Amino acid sequence: MERRQAGIVVEALQYKHQPVLDPAFVPAKIWNDHYRLKVAECSGERQVAVCLRRTDGEHWIYRTVMLPAEPRYEALSFRYLERIVKFLLWAWGGNQVSIHGAPELVAKLQQVYSAAGERAFDYEFMGQTCFLDTLRIEAAPQLESSPKTDAVDPISTRELQGCRIGFDLGGSDRKCAALIDGEVVFTEEIKWDPYFQSDPSYHLNGIQDSLKRAAKHLPRVDAIGGSAAGVYVNSEPRVASLFRGVPGDAFQSTIRPMFRELQKMWDDVPFVVHNDGDVTALAGAMSLGQNGVLGISMGTSEAAGYINRSGIITGWLNELAFAPVDYRSDAPADEWSGDRGCGVQYFSQQAVDRLIEPSGLNISSEFSLPERLEIVQEKMKQGDERAAAIYQTIGVYFGYTIAHYCDFYDFQHLLFLGRVSSGQGGQIIQKQAERVLADEYPNFADKLTISMPDEKMKRHGQAVAAASLPTLTPMIQS
C-alpha cells in the first residue's frame, strides 16, 4: 500500500539515510526537492515569491518555483507553500507576508494563520507579541526587489576600537567585560535570580550595577553591547524568559524600553542588544575569522544565531525550534505551538527524551529532562549501543536539516553546541551529519564545515563578543 504525505508518495522519496530509531522521518529538504522535481517535469511552472515585512519597513524576499495553479496540484502546492511561510516566519520574522505568483492559495493561508486557525499560535506571536501589530497575509501582483547588503570586512577585523562594555544576561548569572581597543581589561560574573522577579527595577538595577562595575576600569565609555536570551527587535525584548515574572503591563511599559532607558543613563552612547544565539554565532565567527556562520545549540530547546557572509547580524529571529524539519503528517508535536515536525523535537533534550523508549533504554519518567539526558550520556560513556543509536538518529536528522537550512541561510560554517552536543554523543551527531551531507549533498559538504566551540571562542565569550556589536560614532575623543 502506498503511504502518502500531503500528496507525495513517501516511498518515492529517494534518500540514502534513515534514522535508525525513527524510520518514518520525512526530511523537509528531501520533500521540497521532490516537489521541485515535479515542477521541473511539468509544463506551466510558475515563479513565486514570498516577502516578509516588518512594521519598520525592513523586508526580505524568498523566491521559488511551483506547480501550475490547477485543482489536481492544489493540496500539494499548499503544503509546500505553507511550510515555507512557516519556516520564514520563525527564521526571518515579520508580521506582513506578501505572496506573488500563487493568489489562489492566499485565502487558505489567511484562514490557517488566524486567531481561529491551525496556526493561531504563530498568528498571535508574529503579530501582537513580537511585532506589536496584526499578522497579515496578502496576495501581491508584484514585489519590490530584495534589499541589498553592503559588504564589510571579515568578522575577524570587526571594530573593537575605543572603550567598550559588553554584557551577557543568563538565568543564573550576568557576565560583563570591559575592553580598551579590543583588549579585555576586566571581566566579572555575578549571580542573580531574574526569572521570577516581578519588580522590573530588579533587572534594571542589576544590569546597571554590572555596567558601573565594568566602567570603573575604563577612562570613558564609548559603546555598550549586550546579549540575552529571547526575541529582540531593535534592542527591545519582545519575548524573554529572563523577565517572565514581570506582569504583562509592566513588561510593556518598563522592560520593553529598558535598554533605551539605560542608554540615556550612559549619555546616549551606541547601545545595542541582540539575542544570545546571534552573539554566540558572532563569538564563533570572531574565533574562526570567518563570516557566514550559522550556530545551532541543542539544549533545553533548539536555539540558533546567524552571521551572514557580510559579517552582519541580520536581525532575523532565528527561532528554529519552531521551524518545520519533518513533513510527515503524524510527526511529533511541539507542546507550545501544537505544530508537528518542528526543530525542537529533533535538536534538543526533548529529542533525546523522545528517542529513549524506541532505543530500548529503561529510564524512569520520574527523572527530569536534564537528568534523563545525563543518564543517556553516562550510558554512552559505557559504550551502550542503545544510547549510541539515539545520537545516530539525531545525526541523520541534523544532516538533512543542515541541507534544508542552506535553502534559507547563506553560510559556510556551522557551529554546533549545547548540552546535547557534549561528550561522545555530540561527536556521533557531527560525524553522522557529515556523512549524510557527503552522500546526499556533496556540493554542500565540500563548501561547509561543522565544528564545536574551541578554546579561542570560549575565551572571547558572549560578553566580549557583545562588546563589538555597536558601531561607534565617527568621532571618539581620545
SERO-510888 format. One record per residue (C-alpha): residue number from 0; residue in three letters; y negated, z, x. Coordinates in nm, 3 decimals. Example, Ala and Ser with C-alpha at 12.3 -4.5 7.8 and 13.67 -1.06 7.14 Angstrom:
<atoms>
<0 'ALA' <0.450 0.780 1.230>>;
<1 'SER' <0.106 0.714 1.367>>;
</atoms>
This chain:
<atoms>
<0 'MET' <0.000 0.000 0.000>>;
<1 'GLU' <-0.341 -0.088 0.126>>;
<2 'ARG' <-0.570 0.206 0.199>>;
<3 'ARG' <-0.934 0.119 0.142>>;
<4 'GLN' <-1.259 0.287 0.238>>;
<5 'ALA' <-1.555 0.153 0.038>>;
<6 'GLY' <-1.405 -0.195 0.011>>;
<7 'ILE' <-1.277 -0.232 0.366>>;
<8 'VAL' <-0.902 -0.219 0.429>>;
<9 'VAL' <-0.868 0.063 0.680>>;
<10 'GLU' <-0.552 -0.078 0.835>>;
<11 'ALA' <-0.750 -0.395 0.916>>;
<12 'LEU' <-0.990 -0.197 1.131>>;
<13 'GLN' <-0.883 -0.265 1.486>>;
<14 'TYR' <-0.933 0.026 1.721>>;
<15 'LYS' <-0.725 0.147 2.009>>;
<16 'HIS' <-0.752 0.526 1.996>>;
<17 'GLN' <-0.674 0.756 1.706>>;
<18 'PRO' <-0.747 1.129 1.722>>;
<19 'VAL' <-0.408 1.295 1.764>>;
<20 'LEU' <-0.486 1.572 1.513>>;
<21 'ASP' <-0.689 1.359 1.272>>;
<22 'PRO' <-0.544 1.007 1.249>>;
<23 'ALA' <-0.732 0.929 0.924>>;
<24 'PHE' <-1.064 0.929 1.112>>;
<25 'VAL' <-1.266 0.611 1.041>>;
<26 'PRO' <-1.525 0.572 1.319>>;
<27 'ALA' <-1.866 0.472 1.187>>;
<28 'LYS' <-1.907 0.228 1.475>>;
<29 'ILE' <-1.577 0.052 1.401>>;
<30 'TRP' <-1.652 0.033 1.026>>;
<31 'ASN' <-2.001 -0.105 1.086>>;
<32 'ASP' <-1.875 -0.359 1.339>>;
<33 'HIS' <-1.612 -0.472 1.091>>;
<34 'TYR' <-1.878 -0.516 0.823>>;
<35 'ARG' <-2.094 -0.721 1.061>>;
<36 'LEU' <-1.790 -0.933 1.149>>;
<37 'LYS' <-1.752 -1.013 0.778>>;
<38 'VAL' <-2.120 -1.108 0.774>>;
<39 'ALA' <-2.070 -1.343 1.068>>;
<40 'GLU' <-1.776 -1.509 0.893>>;
<41 'CYS' <-1.966 -1.551 0.567>>;
<42 'SER' <-2.226 -1.815 0.487>>;
<43 'GLY' <-2.553 -1.686 0.350>>;
<44 'GLU' <-2.608 -1.384 0.574>>;
<45 'ARG' <-2.948 -1.219 0.538>>;
<46 'GLN' <-3.178 -1.034 0.771>>;
<47 'VAL' <-3.251 -0.678 0.657>>;
<48 'ALA' <-3.495 -0.425 0.799>>;
<49 'VAL' <-3.537 -0.054 0.728>>;
<50 'CYS' <-3.872 0.106 0.810>>;
<51 'LEU' <-3.913 0.484 0.830>>;
<52 'ARG' <-4.269 0.605 0.799>>;
<53 'ARG' <-4.425 0.950 0.816>>;
<54 'THR' <-4.730 1.087 0.642>>;
<55 'ASP' <-4.933 1.044 0.962>>;
<56 'GLY' <-4.856 0.671 0.965>>;
<57 'GLU' <-4.612 0.680 1.256>>;
<58 'HIS' <-4.321 0.446 1.188>>;
<59 'TRP' <-4.008 0.285 1.334>>;
<60 'ILE' <-3.801 -0.013 1.221>>;
<61 'TYR' <-3.426 -0.074 1.230>>;
<62 'ARG' <-3.306 -0.434 1.190>>;
<63 'THR' <-2.961 -0.555 1.091>>;
<64 'VAL' <-2.774 -0.832 0.903>>;
<65 'MET' <-2.599 -0.800 0.568>>;
<66 'LEU' <-2.371 -0.993 0.336>>;
<67 'PRO' <-2.527 -1.211 0.064>>;
<68 'ALA' <-2.663 -1.041 -0.249>>;
<69 'GLU' <-2.358 -1.121 -0.461>>;
<70 'PRO' <-2.179 -0.883 -0.702>>;
<71 'ARG' <-1.850 -0.906 -0.507>>;
<72 'TYR' <-2.021 -0.763 -0.197>>;
<73 'GLU' <-2.246 -0.506 -0.363>>;
<74 'ALA' <-2.031 -0.193 -0.317>>;
<75 'LEU' <-1.954 -0.280 0.043>>;
<76 'SER' <-2.316 -0.356 0.129>>;
<77 'PHE' <-2.442 -0.045 -0.044>>;
<78 'ARG' <-2.204 0.171 0.160>>;
<79 'TYR' <-2.326 0.004 0.479>>;
<80 'LEU' <-2.696 0.036 0.398>>;
<81 'GLU' <-2.679 0.389 0.255>>;
<82 'ARG' <-2.504 0.523 0.565>>;
<83 'ILE' <-2.765 0.358 0.788>>;
<84 'VAL' <-3.050 0.505 0.583>>;
<85 'LYS' <-2.884 0.846 0.602>>;
<86 'PHE' <-2.844 0.820 0.980>>;
<87 'LEU' <-3.203 0.707 1.032>>;
<88 'LEU' <-3.344 0.987 0.818>>;
<89 'TRP' <-3.182 1.252 1.034>>;
<90 'ALA' <-3.207 1.074 1.370>>;
<91 'TRP' <-3.564 0.944 1.343>>;
<92 'GLY' <-3.710 1.125 1.044>>;
<93 'GLY' <-3.958 1.012 0.781>>;
<94 'ASN' <-4.043 1.051 0.414>>;
<95 'GLN' <-4.114 0.687 0.330>>;
<96 'VAL' <-3.829 0.436 0.352>>;
<97 'SER' <-3.918 0.069 0.309>>;
<98 'ILE' <-3.634 -0.184 0.288>>;
<99 'HIS' <-3.689 -0.554 0.339>>;
<100 'GLY' <-3.418 -0.806 0.251>>;
<101 'ALA' <-3.195 -0.607 0.011>>;
<102 'PRO' <-3.404 -0.544 -0.305>>;
<103 'GLU' <-3.101 -0.522 -0.536>>;
<104 'LEU' <-2.979 -0.206 -0.356>>;
<105 'VAL' <-3.305 -0.012 -0.363>>;
<106 'ALA' <-3.276 0.122 -0.719>>;
<107 'LYS' <-2.936 0.274 -0.645>>;
<108 'LEU' <-3.067 0.427 -0.320>>;
<109 'GLN' <-3.354 0.579 -0.517>>;
<110 'GLN' <-3.104 0.731 -0.758>>;
<111 'VAL' <-2.881 0.869 -0.483>>;
<112 'TYR' <-3.178 1.009 -0.285>>;
<113 'SER' <-3.339 1.201 -0.569>>;
<114 'ALA' <-3.360 1.559 -0.691>>;
<115 'ALA' <-3.057 1.498 -0.914>>;
<116 'GLY' <-2.866 1.259 -0.685>>;
<117 'GLU' <-2.583 1.296 -0.436>>;
<118 'ARG' <-2.835 1.328 -0.153>>;
<119 'ALA' <-3.056 1.587 -0.323>>;
<120 'PHE' <-3.044 1.798 -0.007>>;
<121 'ASP' <-3.177 1.509 0.203>>;
<122 'TYR' <-3.438 1.428 -0.061>>;
<123 'GLU' <-3.580 1.779 -0.056>>;
<124 'PHE' <-3.554 1.831 0.319>>;
<125 'MET' <-3.708 1.500 0.426>>;
<126 'GLY' <-3.971 1.526 0.156>>;
<127 'GLN' <-4.134 1.859 0.086>>;
<128 'THR' <-3.961 2.069 0.353>>;
<129 'CYS' <-4.011 1.852 0.659>>;
<130 'PHE' <-4.296 1.612 0.584>>;
<131 'LEU' <-4.470 1.806 0.305>>;
<132 'ASP' <-4.454 1.513 0.064>>;
<133 'THR' <-4.206 1.335 -0.163>>;
<134 'LEU' <-3.929 1.124 -0.012>>;
<135 'ARG' <-3.984 0.769 -0.137>>;
<136 'ILE' <-3.759 0.463 -0.103>>;
<137 'GLU' <-3.902 0.123 -0.190>>;
<138 'ALA' <-3.838 -0.247 -0.154>>;
<139 'ALA' <-4.080 -0.429 0.074>>;
<140 'PRO' <-4.143 -0.806 0.068>>;
<141 'GLN' <-4.225 -0.787 0.438>>;
<142 'LEU' <-4.254 -0.526 0.710>>;
<143 'GLU' <-4.504 -0.484 0.987>>;
<144 'SER' <-4.398 -0.514 1.346>>;
<145 'SER' <-4.224 -0.233 1.525>>;
<146 'PRO' <-4.463 -0.011 1.722>>;
<147 'LYS' <-4.476 -0.076 2.095>>;
<148 'THR' <-4.446 0.198 2.352>>;
<149 'ASP' <-4.627 0.171 2.683>>;
<150 'ALA' <-4.401 0.203 2.984>>;
<151 'VAL' <-4.452 0.503 3.211>>;
<152 'ASP' <-4.316 0.613 3.545>>;
<153 'PRO' <-3.967 0.761 3.568>>;
<154 'ILE' <-3.940 1.115 3.441>>;
<155 'SER' <-3.882 1.245 3.793>>;
<156 'THR' <-4.250 1.179 3.866>>;
<157 'ARG' <-4.370 1.337 3.541>>;
<158 'GLU' <-4.708 1.502 3.584>>;
<159 'LEU' <-4.688 1.865 3.678>>;
<160 'GLN' <-5.026 1.899 3.843>>;
<161 'GLY' <-5.256 2.182 3.753>>;
<162 'CYS' <-5.184 2.535 3.643>>;
<163 'ARG' <-4.930 2.531 3.362>>;
<164 'ILE' <-4.733 2.771 3.145>>;
<165 'GLY' <-4.401 2.681 2.987>>;
<166 'PHE' <-4.204 2.890 2.738>>;
<167 'ASP' <-3.870 2.874 2.561>>;
<168 'LEU' <-3.808 3.076 2.244>>;
<169 'GLY' <-3.449 3.181 2.181>>;
<170 'GLY' <-3.285 3.403 1.924>>;
<171 'SER' <-3.232 3.693 2.164>>;
<172 'ASP' <-3.494 3.637 2.433>>;
<173 'ARG' <-3.809 3.446 2.512>>;
<174 'LYS' <-3.849 3.288 2.855>>;
<175 'CYS' <-4.175 3.200 3.024>>;
<176 'ALA' <-4.270 3.030 3.351>>;
<177 'ALA' <-4.594 2.971 3.541>>;
<178 'LEU' <-4.636 2.665 3.764>>;
<179 'ILE' <-4.902 2.550 4.009>>;
<180 'ASP' <-4.882 2.177 4.086>>;
<181 'GLY' <-4.513 2.178 3.994>>;
<182 'GLU' <-4.418 2.485 4.198>>;
<183 'VAL' <-4.276 2.773 3.997>>;
<184 'VAL' <-4.470 3.089 4.085>>;
<185 'PHE' <-4.339 3.315 3.808>>;
<186 'THR' <-4.052 3.331 3.560>>;
<187 'GLU' <-3.961 3.605 3.315>>;
<188 'GLU' <-3.715 3.668 3.035>>;
<189 'ILE' <-3.795 3.926 2.767>>;
<190 'LYS' <-3.558 4.036 2.494>>;
<191 'TRP' <-3.677 4.015 2.135>>;
<192 'ASP' <-3.526 4.004 1.786>>;
<193 'PRO' <-3.713 3.738 1.585>>;
<194 'TYR' <-3.458 3.634 1.323>>;
<195 'PHE' <-3.518 3.893 1.055>>;
<196 'GLN' <-3.878 3.992 1.125>>;
<197 'SER' <-4.077 3.940 0.805>>;
<198 'ASP' <-4.419 4.004 0.962>>;
<199 'PRO' <-4.547 3.681 1.129>>;
<200 'SER' <-4.756 3.888 1.370>>;
<201 'TYR' <-4.433 3.994 1.543>>;
<202 'HIS' <-4.376 3.635 1.652>>;
<203 'LEU' <-4.735 3.551 1.739>>;
<204 'ASN' <-4.789 3.872 1.937>>;
<205 'GLY' <-4.461 3.830 2.122>>;
<206 'ILE' <-4.540 3.474 2.230>>;
<207 'GLN' <-4.895 3.569 2.323>>;
<208 'ASP' <-4.764 3.858 2.532>>;
<209 'SER' <-4.541 3.622 2.733>>;
<210 'LEU' <-4.826 3.375 2.784>>;
<211 'LYS' <-5.058 3.650 2.909>>;
<212 'ARG' <-4.796 3.783 3.149>>;
<213 'ALA' <-4.750 3.435 3.295>>;
<214 'ALA' <-5.125 3.371 3.311>>;
<215 'LYS' <-5.170 3.670 3.542>>;
<216 'HIS' <-5.001 3.464 3.813>>;
<217 'LEU' <-5.236 3.165 3.777>>;
<218 'PRO' <-5.600 3.118 3.879>>;
<219 'ARG' <-5.655 2.942 3.544>>;
<220 'VAL' <-5.450 2.784 3.264>>;
<221 'ASP' <-5.476 2.406 3.226>>;
<222 'ALA' <-5.191 2.341 2.981>>;
<223 'ILE' <-4.916 2.516 2.783>>;
<224 'GLY' <-4.585 2.370 2.666>>;
<225 'GLY' <-4.313 2.527 2.457>>;
<226 'SER' <-3.953 2.482 2.347>>;
<227 'ALA' <-3.791 2.631 2.036>>;
<228 'ALA' <-3.501 2.560 1.802>>;
<229 'GLY' <-3.585 2.391 1.475>>;
<230 'VAL' <-3.768 2.091 1.332>>;
<231 'TYR' <-4.113 2.048 1.485>>;
<232 'VAL' <-4.364 1.785 1.373>>;
<233 'ASN' <-4.688 1.761 1.572>>;
<234 'SER' <-4.615 2.105 1.724>>;
<235 'GLU' <-4.574 2.260 1.378>>;
<236 'PRO' <-4.247 2.434 1.287>>;
<237 'ARG' <-4.128 2.289 0.956>>;
<238 'VAL' <-3.778 2.443 0.960>>;
<239 'ALA' <-3.685 2.701 1.225>>;
<240 'SER' <-3.419 2.971 1.233>>;
<241 'LEU' <-3.640 3.189 1.456>>;
<242 'PHE' <-3.867 3.251 1.157>>;
<243 'ARG' <-3.602 3.279 0.887>>;
<244 'GLY' <-3.714 3.632 0.799>>;
<245 'VAL' <-4.071 3.527 0.718>>;
<246 'PRO' <-4.121 3.474 0.342>>;
<247 'GLY' <-4.200 3.120 0.227>>;
<248 'ASP' <-4.571 3.166 0.155>>;
<249 'ALA' <-4.630 3.349 0.484>>;
<250 'PHE' <-4.433 3.082 0.670>>;
<251 'GLN' <-4.656 2.808 0.529>>;
<252 'SER' <-4.983 2.993 0.583>>;
<253 'THR' <-4.912 3.164 0.916>>;
<254 'ILE' <-4.609 3.028 1.101>>;
<255 'ARG' <-4.676 2.657 1.049>>;
<256 'PRO' <-5.023 2.669 1.212>>;
<257 'MET' <-4.926 2.941 1.461>>;
<258 'PHE' <-4.926 2.726 1.774>>;
<259 'ARG' <-5.263 2.574 1.682>>;
<260 'GLU' <-5.398 2.927 1.650>>;
<261 'LEU' <-5.254 3.014 1.989>>;
<262 'GLN' <-5.415 2.703 2.133>>;
<263 'LYS' <-5.753 2.825 2.011>>;
<264 'MET' <-5.689 3.160 2.179>>;
<265 'TRP' <-5.638 2.969 2.506>>;
<266 'ASP' <-5.967 2.776 2.496>>;
<267 'ASP' <-5.807 2.469 2.335>>;
<268 'VAL' <-5.616 2.365 2.647>>;
<269 'PRO' <-5.348 2.100 2.580>>;
<270 'PHE' <-5.075 2.288 2.393>>;
<271 'VAL' <-4.752 2.113 2.288>>;
<272 'VAL' <-4.429 2.247 2.133>>;
<273 'HIS' <-4.108 2.047 2.086>>;
<274 'ASN' <-3.764 2.136 1.962>>;
<275 'ASP' <-3.527 2.272 2.224>>;
<276 'GLY' <-3.294 1.971 2.206>>;
<277 'ASP' <-3.566 1.736 2.329>>;
<278 'VAL' <-3.672 1.979 2.600>>;
<279 'THR' <-3.309 2.011 2.714>>;
<280 'ALA' <-3.295 1.632 2.742>>;
<281 'LEU' <-3.623 1.646 2.933>>;
<282 'ALA' <-3.484 1.904 3.175>>;
<283 'GLY' <-3.180 1.680 3.225>>;
<284 'ALA' <-3.399 1.375 3.283>>;
<285 'MET' <-3.605 1.566 3.539>>;
<286 'SER' <-3.296 1.676 3.728>>;
<287 'LEU' <-3.141 1.326 3.715>>;
<288 'GLY' <-3.464 1.147 3.798>>;
<289 'GLN' <-3.387 0.901 3.516>>;
<290 'ASN' <-3.531 0.801 3.182>>;
<291 'GLY' <-3.317 0.709 2.883>>;
<292 'VAL' <-3.133 1.039 2.830>>;
<293 'LEU' <-2.957 1.149 2.512>>;
<294 'GLY' <-2.849 1.512 2.516>>;
<295 'ILE' <-2.571 1.635 2.286>>;
<296 'SER' <-2.498 2.007 2.259>>;
<297 'MET' <-2.178 2.123 2.090>>;
<298 'GLY' <-2.242 2.481 1.989>>;
<299 'THR' <-2.266 2.659 1.656>>;
<300 'SER' <-2.374 2.319 1.525>>;
<301 'GLU' <-2.442 1.982 1.689>>;
<302 'ALA' <-2.785 1.965 1.850>>;
<303 'ALA' <-2.946 1.667 2.016>>;
<304 'GLY' <-3.250 1.562 2.215>>;
<305 'TYR' <-3.377 1.229 2.342>>;
<306 'ILE' <-3.597 1.095 2.622>>;
<307 'ASN' <-3.648 0.719 2.585>>;
<308 'ARG' <-3.646 0.463 2.865>>;
<309 'SER' <-4.022 0.501 2.900>>;
<310 'GLY' <-3.978 0.870 2.978>>;
<311 'ILE' <-4.129 0.979 2.647>>;
<312 'ILE' <-4.022 1.237 2.389>>;
<313 'THR' <-4.038 1.018 2.080>>;
<314 'GLY' <-4.093 1.291 1.821>>;
<315 'TRP' <-3.776 1.186 1.637>>;
<316 'LEU' <-3.590 1.464 1.456>>;
<317 'ASN' <-3.256 1.409 1.636>>;
<318 'GLU' <-3.080 1.633 1.383>>;
<319 'LEU' <-2.749 1.457 1.444>>;
<320 'ALA' <-2.547 1.737 1.285>>;
<321 'PHE' <-2.637 1.566 0.954>>;
<322 'ALA' <-2.586 1.207 1.072>>;
<323 'PRO' <-2.264 1.036 0.948>>;
<324 'VAL' <-1.999 0.951 1.207>>;
<325 'ASP' <-1.681 0.920 0.993>>;
<326 'TYR' <-1.674 0.675 0.699>>;
<327 'ARG' <-1.356 0.781 0.519>>;
<328 'SER' <-1.427 0.888 0.163>>;
<329 'ASP' <-1.241 1.219 0.199>>;
<330 'ALA' <-1.391 1.320 0.533>>;
<331 'PRO' <-1.472 1.690 0.589>>;
<332 'ALA' <-1.784 1.801 0.403>>;
<333 'ASP' <-2.085 1.966 0.559>>;
<334 'GLU' <-2.121 2.304 0.390>>;
<335 'TRP' <-2.502 2.283 0.385>>;
<336 'SER' <-2.579 1.928 0.266>>;
<337 'GLY' <-2.247 1.859 0.095>>;
<338 'ASP' <-2.223 1.515 0.257>>;
<339 'ARG' <-1.899 1.401 0.421>>;
<340 'GLY' <-1.825 1.282 0.770>>;
<341 'CYS' <-2.137 1.421 0.938>>;
<342 'GLY' <-2.158 1.521 1.304>>;
<343 'VAL' <-2.145 1.898 1.257>>;
<344 'GLN' <-1.779 1.876 1.153>>;
<345 'TYR' <-1.687 1.683 1.468>>;
<346 'PHE' <-1.902 1.819 1.753>>;
<347 'SER' <-1.938 2.194 1.717>>;
<348 'GLN' <-1.749 2.521 1.688>>;
<349 'GLN' <-1.681 2.415 1.330>>;
<350 'ALA' <-1.494 2.111 1.461>>;
<351 'VAL' <-1.275 2.331 1.682>>;
<352 'ASP' <-1.210 2.563 1.391>>;
<353 'ARG' <-1.116 2.276 1.159>>;
<354 'LEU' <-0.860 2.146 1.409>>;
<355 'ILE' <-0.686 2.479 1.477>>;
<356 'GLU' <-0.449 2.450 1.181>>;
<357 'PRO' <-0.329 2.093 1.249>>;
<358 'SER' <-0.287 2.184 1.616>>;
<359 'GLY' <-0.025 2.444 1.526>>;
<360 'LEU' <-0.212 2.734 1.683>>;
<361 'ASN' <-0.187 3.053 1.483>>;
<362 'ILE' <-0.527 3.221 1.494>>;
<363 'SER' <-0.629 3.471 1.228>>;
<364 'SER' <-0.912 3.367 0.998>>;
<365 'GLU' <-1.047 3.722 1.034>>;
<366 'PHE' <-1.198 3.620 1.368>>;
<367 'SER' <-1.547 3.471 1.369>>;
<368 'LEU' <-1.603 3.109 1.476>>;
<369 'PRO' <-1.718 3.205 1.829>>;
<370 'GLU' <-1.415 3.434 1.864>>;
<371 'ARG' <-1.178 3.161 1.745>>;
<372 'LEU' <-1.332 2.924 1.998>>;
<373 'GLU' <-1.280 3.180 2.273>>;
<374 'ILE' <-0.914 3.213 2.179>>;
<375 'VAL' <-0.870 2.835 2.192>>;
<376 'GLN' <-1.040 2.830 2.531>>;
<377 'GLU' <-0.809 3.104 2.657>>;
<378 'LYS' <-0.509 2.906 2.532>>;
<379 'MET' <-0.649 2.607 2.719>>;
<380 'LYS' <-0.658 2.809 3.042>>;
<381 'GLN' <-0.293 2.899 2.984>>;
<382 'GLY' <-0.201 2.531 2.963>>;
<383 'ASP' <-0.125 2.533 2.590>>;
<384 'GLU' <-0.082 2.171 2.478>>;
<385 'ARG' <-0.185 2.261 2.123>>;
<386 'ALA' <-0.527 2.366 2.250>>;
<387 'ALA' <-0.549 2.052 2.463>>;
<388 'ALA' <-0.483 1.842 2.151>>;
<389 'ILE' <-0.796 1.989 1.989>>;
<390 'TYR' <-1.013 1.876 2.279>>;
<391 'GLN' <-0.839 1.537 2.299>>;
<392 'THR' <-0.917 1.485 1.931>>;
<393 'ILE' <-1.284 1.576 1.976>>;
<394 'GLY' <-1.297 1.346 2.279>>;
<395 'VAL' <-1.184 1.049 2.069>>;
<396 'TYR' <-1.441 1.137 1.805>>;
<397 'PHE' <-1.701 1.156 2.079>>;
<398 'GLY' <-1.619 0.823 2.244>>;
<399 'TYR' <-1.655 0.624 1.924>>;
<400 'THR' <-1.962 0.818 1.819>>;
<401 'ILE' <-2.140 0.764 2.151>>;
<402 'ALA' <-2.098 0.391 2.089>>;
<403 'HIS' <-2.237 0.446 1.738>>;
<404 'TYR' <-2.538 0.631 1.879>>;
<405 'CYS' <-2.608 0.329 2.101>>;
<406 'ASP' <-2.695 0.133 1.786>>;
<407 'PHE' <-2.986 0.371 1.717>>;
<408 'TYR' <-3.083 0.511 2.059>>;
<409 'ASP' <-3.156 0.324 2.381>>;
<410 'PHE' <-3.016 0.545 2.656>>;
<411 'GLN' <-2.836 0.512 2.987>>;
<412 'HIS' <-2.727 0.871 3.042>>;
<413 'LEU' <-2.558 1.112 2.804>>;
<414 'LEU' <-2.597 1.480 2.881>>;
<415 'PHE' <-2.311 1.683 2.733>>;
<416 'LEU' <-2.343 2.062 2.696>>;
<417 'GLY' <-2.287 2.360 2.465>>;
<418 'ARG' <-2.019 2.628 2.429>>;
<419 'VAL' <-1.753 2.381 2.317>>;
<420 'SER' <-1.803 2.188 2.642>>;
<421 'SER' <-1.734 2.485 2.870>>;
<422 'GLY' <-1.416 2.510 3.072>>;
<423 'GLN' <-1.124 2.268 3.091>>;
<424 'GLY' <-1.164 2.166 2.729>>;
<425 'GLY' <-1.503 2.012 2.798>>;
<426 'GLN' <-1.357 1.810 3.082>>;
<427 'ILE' <-1.089 1.676 2.847>>;
<428 'ILE' <-1.353 1.579 2.590>>;
<429 'GLN' <-1.554 1.393 2.853>>;
<430 'LYS' <-1.256 1.210 3.003>>;
<431 'GLN' <-1.123 1.110 2.662>>;
<432 'ALA' <-1.464 0.984 2.552>>;
<433 'GLU' <-1.499 0.782 2.873>>;
<434 'ARG' <-1.152 0.635 2.814>>;
<435 'VAL' <-1.244 0.526 2.461>>;
<436 'LEU' <-1.565 0.366 2.582>>;
<437 'ALA' <-1.391 0.187 2.869>>;
<438 'ASP' <-1.120 0.047 2.641>>;
<439 'GLU' <-1.331 -0.039 2.337>>;
<440 'TYR' <-1.683 -0.095 2.470>>;
<441 'PRO' <-1.671 -0.187 2.838>>;
<442 'ASN' <-2.029 -0.319 2.822>>;
<443 'PHE' <-2.147 0.028 2.723>>;
<444 'ALA' <-1.918 0.205 2.966>>;
<445 'ASP' <-2.047 0.003 3.262>>;
<446 'LYS' <-2.409 0.098 3.188>>;
<447 'LEU' <-2.366 0.454 3.061>>;
<448 'THR' <-2.290 0.775 3.245>>;
<449 'ILE' <-2.181 1.104 3.091>>;
<450 'SER' <-2.232 1.435 3.266>>;
<451 'MET' <-2.271 1.806 3.211>>;
<452 'PRO' <-2.570 2.010 3.333>>;
<453 'ASP' <-2.574 2.068 3.707>>;
<454 'GLU' <-2.736 2.344 3.907>>;
<455 'LYS' <-3.051 2.137 3.958>>;
<456 'MET' <-3.100 2.115 3.582>>;
<457 'LYS' <-3.029 2.485 3.540>>;
<458 'ARG' <-3.297 2.561 3.796>>;
<459 'HIS' <-3.550 2.352 3.602>>;
<460 'GLY' <-3.470 2.544 3.287>>;
<461 'GLN' <-3.612 2.498 2.942>>;
<462 'ALA' <-3.934 2.685 3.014>>;
<463 'VAL' <-4.012 2.489 3.331>>;
<464 'ALA' <-3.940 2.156 3.160>>;
<465 'ALA' <-4.155 2.261 2.865>>;
<466 'ALA' <-4.448 2.315 3.101>>;
<467 'SER' <-4.453 1.940 3.170>>;
<468 'LEU' <-4.497 1.847 2.802>>;
<469 'PRO' <-4.878 1.848 2.767>>;
<470 'THR' <-5.083 1.562 2.911>>;
<471 'LEU' <-5.385 1.708 3.087>>;
<472 'THR' <-5.735 1.601 3.007>>;
<473 'PRO' <-5.885 1.376 3.279>>;
<474 'MET' <-6.100 1.649 3.432>>;
<475 'ILE' <-5.929 1.953 3.577>>;
<476 'GLN' <-6.160 2.192 3.754>>;
<477 'SER' <-6.045 2.292 4.097>>;
</atoms>
